[in-house]
């Protein structure tokens, strides 16, 4: 409907046939992605470099232009607080809008009366504001979805967050969910990592990487695929039978794209929105959508009371039978001449995102490449989850961040650059500064690529940092600039330290804290006794780590235990211990210790806890009768730098010890228990400056009186 000529300037108002949008502001420009709300539209242009919005009304500020008004507004640019930032995805609710950037940061504007903006209040805003309240603080986001009055986000760890109107359980937060949730809240952990999210009028959907679709919210019209008489609504995500790759939700209906390439729908159909050929009949069971023949579906979208299918007219050479395996039934495999075999022990299938997966008989998957099918014998739908085209996503705008190989590439380029050329050096410092100054980038950088749950490549990063710091290209001025960028990042992470006393940083998840461990690993905080800037930066970092709530400290410990075992003693403990020594020496000079000393000791205790947990984990692997063989144990323990069993003679010594291993490297039946050493021995946690006796007795006694009643964080 061309209301107020918001789609076609030269055509009259009223219903119009599908045609290219005719607006002067869009002439000659290619649109990369689009999303629409009740009365507004947002599009992405120029590979994510620009965002435009317009609509019939800007009553709640949903256009992001400022100055709300109930008059038609033509296309104008939406300006984000972070300049020159590429946009990855846009999403529109009934009267609010979301923008996701390539840095993983989320911005919202429009109607906030139901908490759909996630800003911690129910206040509306007409300008884009960064969503960093609640569980989204410093959290890298990978996908967004906007319902009528609620919002969803998918994190880098494939977890789902929800906020906004929670009526009828549409947020999926459980039995105790509230009617309005103003801050992003993590949905209870699901059985598998999430891969796809969607939000509708009063319900939400999540597709797991195994292809299972989960739905929650209102089922008044059967939109959850269940009988309304048996289930009116639910606040817990419930599984829908079948294997799925995409889902789109309207006000009261649902569309799903199966692994067989066919589209199914359920829910309200009083206006024909299910596309099944019947009008006025509600369906609580999935029915196939009637589509023209010869189409390959690649994406779904819905409006409040209609649905859209994105399909390619290209048709594979091979033909499948009419049976669909989306509900577990078998289909006939295509002819052998159209198959290309991919075995598990050979090269894996590459670029799955550009191919379409169709499940076949006996748990196989057909991968459409060009005009043919390729069959991967033995593979099941749980092995591959295809990323179909999602509404509002600009695929040319790639997520930012930096992995270890990219850092090494920049370091090597700067190392081999001619002495008179500074282009490579400037690129290195610019890229690294951008990461250091952005918490969401820090929390998603320097991880192993391709993992559903990020893991820090600590060993590779430590080596890359050593190479970087050994370069003569990194001048003292540039080191200072990098430290300033890191200080800006910490300020954005949790605000000023003065506010932490009353409002501790809401950082409780590994995705919110991972970058702090990375910063502790960097040479920017090394040598705090010799470099004042390093001491100041380390002071802020240690203060933030000490101010973390209990859940946050345990998340930090988990990162160290899982990802940083090999650098725990040689880097992390060494850095914190050096800082504590420097803080004590500075305190002696002024005959007063500030809180930095106690915060440093607390962080040292946290690292000691990580060391003991690593020891406990190794001990559990060596339980009597269930431990690994001697060779496996030697490989595991020898990875602990500087505290390892280094040779077969060491194994022999252990074997000869009471309760040790037998000559085959196994635990003898009925033998005792061998306790591996902690990766960080107790002497490494002692502060040398205390042993030096530089603290005068009167100062030590004054410090005792000063801190006897101090509250332990």
HELIX and SHEET records of a PDB file:
HELIX    1   1 UNK A    3  UNK A    5  5                                   3    
HELIX    2   2 UNK A   24  UNK A   26  5                                   3    
HELIX    3   3 UNK A   46  UNK A   48  5                                   3    
HELIX    4   4 UNK A  134  UNK A  136  5                                   3    
HELIX    5   5 UNK A  167  UNK A  169  5                                   3    
HELIX    6   6 UNK A  336  UNK A  338  5                                   3    
HELIX    7   7 UNK A  352  UNK A  354  5                                   3    
HELIX    8   8 UNK A  361  UNK A  363  5                                   3    
HELIX    9   9 UNK A  404  UNK A  416  1                                  13    
HELIX   10  10 UNK A  423  UNK A  436  1                                  14    
HELIX   11  11 UNK A  439  UNK A  444  1                                   6    
HELIX   12  12 UNK A  458  UNK A  470  1                                  13    
HELIX   13  13 UNK A  476  UNK A  494  1                                  19    
HELIX   14  14 UNK A  497  UNK A  499  5                                   3    
HELIX   15  15 UNK A  510  UNK A  521  1                                  12    
HELIX   16  16 UNK A  523  UNK A  525  5                                   3    
HELIX   17  17 UNK A  532  UNK A  547  1                                  16    
HELIX   18  18 UNK A  550  UNK A  563  1                                  14    
HELIX   19  19 UNK A  565  UNK A  567  1                                   3    
HELIX   20  20 UNK A  568  UNK A  573  3                                   6    
HELIX   21  21 UNK A  574  UNK A  590  1                                  17    
HELIX   22  22 UNK A  595  UNK A  621  1                                  27    
HELIX   23  23 UNK A  630  UNK A  637  1                                   8    
HELIX   24  24 UNK A  648  UNK A  656  1                                   9    
HELIX   25  25 UNK A  682  UNK A  685  5                                   4    
HELIX   26  26 UNK A  688  UNK A  691  1                                   4    
HELIX   27  27 UNK A  697  UNK A  707  1                                  11    
SHEET    1   A 4 UNK A  31  UNK A  36  0                                        
SHEET    2   A 4 UNK A  40  UNK A  45 -1                                        
SHEET    3   A 4 UNK A  50  UNK A  55 -1                                        
SHEET    4   A 4 UNK A  73  UNK A  77 -1                                        
SHEET    1   B 4 UNK A  87  UNK A  92  0                                        
SHEET    2   B 4 UNK A  96  UNK A 101 -1                                        
SHEET    3   B 4 UNK A 106  UNK A 110 -1                                        
SHEET    4   B 4 UNK A 125  UNK A 130 -1                                        
SHEET    1   C 4 UNK A 141  UNK A 146  0                                        
SHEET    2   C 4 UNK A 150  UNK A 155 -1                                        
SHEET    3   C 4 UNK A 160  UNK A 165 -1                                        
SHEET    4   C 4 UNK A 180  UNK A 186 -1                                        
SHEET    1   D 4 UNK A 194  UNK A 199  0                                        
SHEET    2   D 4 UNK A 203  UNK A 208 -1                                        
SHEET    3   D 4 UNK A 213  UNK A 218 -1                                        
SHEET    4   D 4 UNK A 233  UNK A 240 -1                                        
SHEET    1   E 4 UNK A 244  UNK A 249  0                                        
SHEET    2   E 4 UNK A 253  UNK A 258 -1                                        
SHEET    3   E 4 UNK A 263  UNK A 267 -1                                        
SHEET    4   E 4 UNK A 283  UNK A 288 -1                                        
SHEET    1   F 2 UNK A 296  UNK A 302  0                                        
SHEET    2   F 2 UNK A 307  UNK A 312 -1                                        
SHEET    1   G 3 UNK A 356  UNK A 359  0                                        
SHEET    2   G 3 UNK A 365  UNK A 369 -1                                        
SHEET    3   G 3 UNK A 372  UNK A 376 -1                                        
END                                                                             
